[in-house]
Amino acid sequence: MIILTGPSASGKTEIAKILFVKYGIKKVITHTTRPIRPTEIPEVDYHFVSEANFNTMKAQQGFIETTFYNGYQYGTSKAEVGDQKVLIVDANGLQAFVKLHNPRFVTFFIQANEITRMNRMIIRGQDLEFAKKRLAFDVINFDRKKMPPIDYDIDNETVTIEDASDKIYQLYQKHLKKKNI
């Protein structure tokens, strides 16, 4: 499984989309208690569940990792994890997957400079103050010195999103072959 992490607007979601279109790598659909947004599709973007449902799954050990962000719960269910899939996680989620020591999980840190990320957030319609807060939050939460080891770093500043996606797919395949998977 490809695991993508990195700060806001670094390109993770776009890379996941290209991995699906070009290589058939399906996105892991995570669970959330957050209300659905007008552009989202249930069971495609997220499994939208109630607080009670989420807490029941959590109590039954149904998640590999969970996090609380902006007042809502998010989690990756064990049922969603598998080969030829891509998962986008925050730093806490990454920590949970790295602790599993599963050779089938290949981790990638996606990075882009702050100006590029700010511009991407503004283009997608985010409020300037909210974007600034997210950038400040990311400085703390994606401090590489405090993160677990990551297999590969992808600088999304020097290549196109499509080239980054191709590189990730190639490294993923190479990694699996190297581990005889």
Residue, then its C-alpha position, 0 to 999 in steps of 0.5 A: m500500500i502506498i502511504l502519502t503524508g505531507p503538509s496541506a496542499s503539497g499535492k497528496t490528493e492530486i497524486a492519489k487521483i493520478l495513481f488511480v487513473k494511470y495505474g488503477i491504485k485505489k484510494v483508501i476511503t477513510h471514515t469521518t464524523r464530519p458533515i459531508r461537503p456539497t462537492e463530496i460523494p459518500e463512499v467515494d470521498y469518505h465513509f460518513v458516519s455518526e459519532a456513535n457509529f465511529n465510537t463503536m468501530k473504535a471500541q471494537q478495534g476496527f481502525i488501524e489509526t484514528t485522529f481528531y481534527n477540527g472537531y471531528q474524528y477520522g479513522t482508517s478501518k482495517a477493512e480498507v487496507g490492502d495492496q494496490k491502494v493509496l492512503i493519505v494520512d497526517a503525521n499521527g496516522l503515519q506513526a500508527f502505520v509505521k509501528l506495524h512494520n508491514p513491508r507492504f506499506v511504502t511511505f512517501f513524504i510529499q513536500a512543496n514550499e510554503i508559497t506554492r502551498m498557500n497559492r494552492m489553498i487560495i485557488r481552491g477557495q480557502d480563506l486566507e486566515f484559515a490557510k495561514k493557520r494551516l501552514a503554521f500548524d503544518v510547520i509543527n506537525f510535519d517537522r521531519k525531525k519528529m516524524p517516524p522514518i519515511d521510505y521516500d521523499i518526493d519534492n513536488e516543487t521540482v516536478t509536475i504532479e504527474d511526474a511525481s505520481d509516476k515516480i511514486y508508482q515506480l518506487y512502490q513497484k521497486h520496493l515491493k520487488k526488492k522485498n519479494i512481495 
